[in-house]
Amino acid sequence: MERYVDKRMKFNKPTNIFDKELLIFPTFHTNGSFLTLVKCPRGALVKSDGTGEGSCEISHIISGSADKYFSDIVPLIKCVLRRFATHFEPSSEFEEDDVDTTDYDLPKIDKYDKPYVILALMEKILSAEHQFYDISDLTDDIGKLKRNDLSRQLATYRLKLAELVRTTCYRNRTPISAYVLAQRQKIVELEQSKVNKRKKEFKEGEIITLD
Protein backbone atom coordinates (compact mmCIF):
# COMPACT_ATOMS: atom_id res chain seq x y z
CA MET A 1 0.00 0.00 0.00
CA GLU A 2 2.82 2.40 0.88
CA ARG A 3 4.58 1.68 -2.43
CA TYR A 4 1.37 2.35 -4.35
CA VAL A 5 0.83 5.71 -2.61
CA ASP A 6 4.49 6.70 -3.12
CA LYS A 7 4.24 5.83 -6.82
CA ARG A 8 1.09 7.94 -7.27
CA MET A 9 2.70 10.85 -5.41
CA LYS A 10 5.75 10.71 -7.65
CA PHE A 11 3.55 10.63 -10.75
CA ASN A 12 1.07 13.37 -9.73
CA LYS A 13 3.54 15.67 -7.88
CA PRO A 14 0.97 16.87 -5.31
CA THR A 15 1.25 19.78 -2.89
CA ASN A 16 1.36 19.47 0.89
CA ILE A 17 -2.14 18.42 1.99
CA PHE A 18 -1.34 19.43 5.58
CA ASP A 19 -1.57 23.07 4.48
CA LYS A 20 -5.26 22.53 3.66
CA GLU A 21 -8.14 23.29 6.03
CA LEU A 22 -10.26 20.41 4.77
CA LEU A 23 -9.57 17.18 2.88
CA ILE A 24 -12.36 15.34 1.09
CA PHE A 25 -12.19 11.65 0.16
CA PRO A 26 -15.26 10.53 -1.85
CA THR A 27 -15.39 6.76 -2.37
CA PHE A 28 -17.65 4.31 -4.19
CA HIS A 29 -16.98 0.78 -2.96
CA THR A 30 -18.94 -2.50 -3.05
CA ASN A 31 -22.18 -0.79 -4.13
CA GLY A 32 -21.80 1.75 -1.34
CA SER A 33 -21.08 5.47 -1.38
CA PHE A 34 -18.93 7.09 1.27
CA LEU A 35 -17.43 10.45 2.12
CA THR A 36 -14.53 10.95 4.53
CA LEU A 37 -13.74 14.50 5.64
CA VAL A 38 -10.54 15.49 7.42
CA LYS A 39 -10.72 18.86 9.14
CA CYS A 40 -7.42 20.53 10.03
CA PRO A 41 -5.15 17.61 9.03
CA ARG A 42 -2.12 19.40 10.48
CA GLY A 43 -3.64 18.84 13.91
CA ALA A 44 -2.84 15.12 13.55
CA LEU A 45 0.90 15.80 13.23
CA VAL A 46 3.07 15.34 16.28
CA LYS A 47 6.64 16.65 16.28
CA SER A 48 9.60 14.78 17.68
CA ASP A 49 9.36 16.77 20.92
CA GLY A 50 5.75 15.62 21.39
CA THR A 51 4.11 18.93 20.51
CA GLY A 52 1.36 19.42 17.93
CA GLU A 53 -0.74 22.10 16.28
CA GLY A 54 -4.45 22.22 17.10
CA SER A 55 -6.73 19.21 16.71
CA CYS A 56 -7.78 17.09 13.76
CA GLU A 57 -11.31 15.79 13.15
CA ILE A 58 -12.27 12.99 10.78
CA SER A 59 -15.88 12.36 9.76
CA HIS A 60 -17.06 9.30 7.84
CA ILE A 61 -20.40 9.65 6.04
CA ILE A 62 -21.62 6.14 5.29
CA SER A 63 -24.17 4.76 2.84
CA GLY A 64 -23.44 1.09 2.33
CA SER A 65 -21.43 -1.67 3.98
CA ALA A 66 -19.53 0.07 6.77
CA ASP A 67 -17.48 -3.06 7.53
CA LYS A 68 -16.03 -3.24 4.01
CA TYR A 69 -15.37 0.50 3.97
CA PHE A 70 -13.48 0.49 7.26
CA SER A 71 -11.51 -2.63 6.33
CA ASP A 72 -10.65 -1.69 2.72
CA ILE A 73 -10.76 2.10 2.29
CA VAL A 74 -10.10 3.79 5.63
CA PRO A 75 -6.66 2.13 6.00
CA LEU A 76 -5.77 3.47 2.54
CA ILE A 77 -6.81 7.00 3.54
CA LYS A 78 -4.69 6.77 6.68
CA CYS A 79 -1.80 5.45 4.61
CA VAL A 80 -2.08 8.50 2.33
CA LEU A 81 -1.93 10.81 5.36
CA ARG A 82 1.08 8.97 6.79
CA ARG A 83 3.00 9.03 3.49
CA PHE A 84 2.28 12.72 2.96
CA ALA A 85 3.55 13.37 6.49
CA THR A 86 6.75 11.44 5.73
CA HIS A 87 7.27 13.30 2.45
CA PHE A 88 6.27 16.86 3.38
CA GLU A 89 6.64 16.93 7.18
CA PRO A 90 9.73 14.79 7.93
CA SER A 91 10.10 16.26 11.43
CA SER A 92 6.58 15.10 12.39
CA GLU A 93 4.51 11.93 12.44
CA PHE A 94 0.85 11.34 11.69
CA GLU A 95 -0.76 10.14 14.94
CA GLU A 96 -4.19 8.70 14.23
CA ASP A 97 -4.78 8.06 17.95
CA ASP A 98 -4.93 11.83 18.48
CA VAL A 99 -7.71 12.26 15.89
CA ASP A 100 -11.37 12.69 16.86
CA THR A 101 -13.45 10.42 14.61
CA THR A 102 -17.22 10.53 14.07
CA ASP A 103 -19.40 8.31 11.85
CA TYR A 104 -22.63 9.46 10.21
CA ASP A 105 -25.06 7.01 8.61
CA LEU A 106 -27.13 8.25 5.70
CA PRO A 107 -30.76 7.13 5.53
CA LYS A 108 -31.68 4.19 3.31
CA ILE A 109 -31.26 5.26 -0.33
CA ASP A 110 -31.72 3.42 -3.61
CA LYS A 111 -28.43 1.92 -4.83
CA TYR A 112 -28.27 4.03 -8.00
CA ASP A 113 -28.99 7.26 -6.08
CA LYS A 114 -26.17 6.90 -3.55
CA PRO A 115 -23.38 8.50 -5.66
CA TYR A 116 -25.57 11.51 -6.40
CA VAL A 117 -26.36 11.98 -2.70
CA ILE A 118 -22.61 12.08 -2.02
CA LEU A 119 -22.19 14.69 -4.77
CA ALA A 120 -25.02 16.76 -3.25
CA LEU A 121 -23.35 16.62 0.17
CA MET A 122 -19.98 17.63 -1.28
CA GLU A 123 -21.53 20.64 -3.01
CA LYS A 124 -23.22 21.76 0.21
CA ILE A 125 -20.09 21.23 2.31
CA LEU A 126 -18.04 23.36 -0.08
CA SER A 127 -20.65 26.09 -0.38
CA ALA A 128 -20.29 29.38 1.47
CA GLU A 129 -23.36 28.94 3.67
CA HIS A 130 -22.23 25.68 5.27
CA GLN A 131 -19.40 24.86 7.63
CA PHE A 132 -17.75 21.61 8.61
CA TYR A 133 -19.64 21.38 11.91
CA ASP A 134 -22.93 21.22 10.02
CA ILE A 135 -22.32 17.61 8.88
CA SER A 136 -24.98 16.13 11.16
CA ASP A 137 -27.46 18.76 9.98
CA LEU A 138 -26.68 17.95 6.34
CA THR A 139 -27.17 14.21 6.80
CA ASP A 140 -30.37 14.83 8.77
CA ASP A 141 -31.65 17.04 5.95
CA ILE A 142 -31.23 14.16 3.50
CA GLY A 143 -33.26 11.92 5.79
CA LYS A 144 -36.06 14.49 6.10
CA LEU A 145 -36.49 14.96 2.36
CA LYS A 146 -39.58 13.35 0.91
CA ARG A 147 -38.88 10.70 -1.71
CA ASN A 148 -40.20 12.79 -4.62
CA ASP A 149 -38.25 15.87 -3.47
CA LEU A 150 -35.07 13.81 -3.19
CA SER A 151 -35.62 12.32 -6.65
CA ARG A 152 -36.03 15.78 -8.19
CA GLN A 153 -32.92 17.08 -6.45
CA LEU A 154 -30.84 14.09 -7.55
CA ALA A 155 -32.10 14.45 -11.13
CA THR A 156 -30.35 17.82 -11.35
CA TYR A 157 -27.05 16.21 -10.38
CA ARG A 158 -27.48 13.51 -13.02
CA LEU A 159 -27.95 16.19 -15.66
CA LYS A 160 -24.94 18.18 -14.41
CA LEU A 161 -22.75 15.09 -14.41
CA ALA A 162 -23.91 13.98 -17.86
CA GLU A 163 -23.19 17.44 -19.29
CA LEU A 164 -19.76 17.51 -17.63
CA VAL A 165 -18.84 14.10 -19.06
CA ARG A 166 -20.07 15.05 -22.53
CA THR A 167 -18.21 18.38 -22.53
CA THR A 168 -15.01 16.83 -21.19
CA CYS A 169 -15.03 14.06 -23.77
CA TYR A 170 -15.46 16.45 -26.69
CA ARG A 171 -12.93 19.02 -25.47
CA ASN A 172 -10.17 16.75 -24.18
CA ARG A 173 -8.96 14.26 -26.74
CA THR A 174 -7.30 12.01 -24.19
CA PRO A 175 -7.22 8.19 -24.49
CA ILE A 176 -9.96 7.96 -21.86
CA SER A 177 -12.26 10.46 -23.56
CA ALA A 178 -11.62 8.81 -26.93
CA TYR A 179 -12.57 5.43 -25.45
CA VAL A 180 -15.77 6.84 -23.90
CA LEU A 181 -16.74 8.46 -27.19
CA ALA A 182 -16.06 5.24 -29.10
CA GLN A 183 -18.19 3.20 -26.70
CA ARG A 184 -20.96 5.77 -26.91
CA GLN A 185 -20.83 5.67 -30.71
CA LYS A 186 -21.17 1.87 -30.64
CA ILE A 187 -24.29 2.20 -28.49
CA VAL A 188 -25.76 4.78 -30.90
CA GLU A 189 -25.01 2.57 -33.91
CA LEU A 190 -26.50 -0.50 -32.20
CA GLU A 191 -29.70 1.35 -31.31
CA GLN A 192 -29.94 2.76 -34.82
CA SER A 193 -29.53 -0.69 -36.37
CA LYS A 194 -32.39 -1.98 -34.20
CA VAL A 195 -34.59 0.90 -35.36
CA ASN A 196 -33.71 0.24 -39.02
CA LYS A 197 -34.42 -3.47 -38.60
CA ARG A 198 -37.84 -2.78 -37.13
CA LYS A 199 -38.62 -0.37 -39.99
CA LYS A 200 -37.59 -2.97 -42.57
CA GLU A 201 -39.64 -5.70 -40.94
CA PHE A 202 -42.63 -3.39 -40.89
CA LYS A 203 -42.31 -2.54 -44.59
CA GLU A 204 -41.80 -6.17 -45.67
CA GLY A 205 -44.58 -7.56 -43.52
CA GLU A 206 -47.52 -9.19 -45.26
CA ILE A 207 -50.86 -7.47 -45.13
CA ILE A 208 -53.66 -9.90 -44.36
CA THR A 209 -57.24 -8.93 -45.11
CA LEU A 210 -60.20 -10.66 -43.57
CA ASP A 211 -63.30 -11.16 -45.71
Secondary structure, 3 states (H helix, E strand, C coil): CHHHHHHHHHHHCCCCHHHCCEEEEEEEECCEEEEEEEECHHHHEEECCCCECCCCEEEEEEECCHHHHHHHHHHHHHHHHHHHHHHHCCCEEECHHHCEEEEEECCCCCHHHHHHHHHHHHHHHHCCCCCHHHHHHHHHHHHHCCHHHHHHHHHHHHHHHHHHHHHHHHHCCCHHHHHHHHHHHHHHHHHHHHHHHHHHHHHHCCCCCCC
